[in-house]
Amino acid sequence: MFFHHETDTCDACSVVAWVANLLLFLATLAALIGVYKTHFPPSGMTFTSPQGAIYLVAFCFSLMFWTRQMYMCCGCGSARK
């Protein structure tokens, strides 16, 4: 769709991959907002809350899955000739 490769034969597969990519990006963005809101409340900075730790783990996992999806979706992970 955005990065057309000669080995792409399935347009529906690339559309699904980009939709998954977009959803993972939105999940990563939501986790980042959660990290910011739990570590910087109106009362001041805090770094020892269980909610902050959960948001950090969620952010790390969503970032990991999003970068993996980008790697596979953009053709970097495909076999080269």
N, C-alpha and C positions, 0 to 999 in steps of 0.2 A: 504494500500500500504506500508507505512513505519511502521505504528503502526497497526498491525493486531489485531482486536478484534473478539471474538467469535460471537458477535451480528452483525458483518458486513456481510450483505448478498448481497450487491450491489457494485461490483468492479468499475463499471462506476461512481457511486456516489462518491466513495472515490477518484477516479482520478479527477473528476470535483472539488471536495473540495480542493484537493492539488493544482490544477491549480489556483483556486481562491485564495488560501493561498499564492502562489508564486506571483501572480499579486498584491495582497495587500501588500506583503513585498516590492516589487519593488516600489510601490506608496509611501510607508512610507520612503524608502530610498531616493527617488527623493525629497520628501518634506523636509527631513532632509538636503539634499544638498542645497535646496533652502533657508532654514533657515540659514544655514552657509554662503551662498554667499550674502544674503541680510544684515546680521548682521556684517559680516566681509569683507567689500569691500577693495580694494587696498588702499584707502585713510585712513583707520582706522576703529575702531569699531563704530557702530551706532545702536541705539536701538529705534529710534522714527519714523521709516519710515512706511507708510501704507503697503508697499509690505512685509516688515518683519512681520507685524501683520497677514497679509493674509497667509503667509507661515507657521507661527506658528499655526494658526487655522487649516490649511490643514494637518500639521504634527500631531496635536492632534487627529483629526478625523480619519486619516488613521491609526494611531497607535491604536486607540480604535477599529476600525473595524478589523484590523489585529489580535489583541489579542483575540477578540471575535471569529474570524474564527479559530484561533489556539485552543481555548478552545473547540469549537464545533467539529473541525476536528480530534483532537487527542483523542476523546472519553471521555474527562473529564466531558463534559456536559451531557453525556448519563445517563439514569436511571441505578442505580446500584441495584444488586439483594440483 
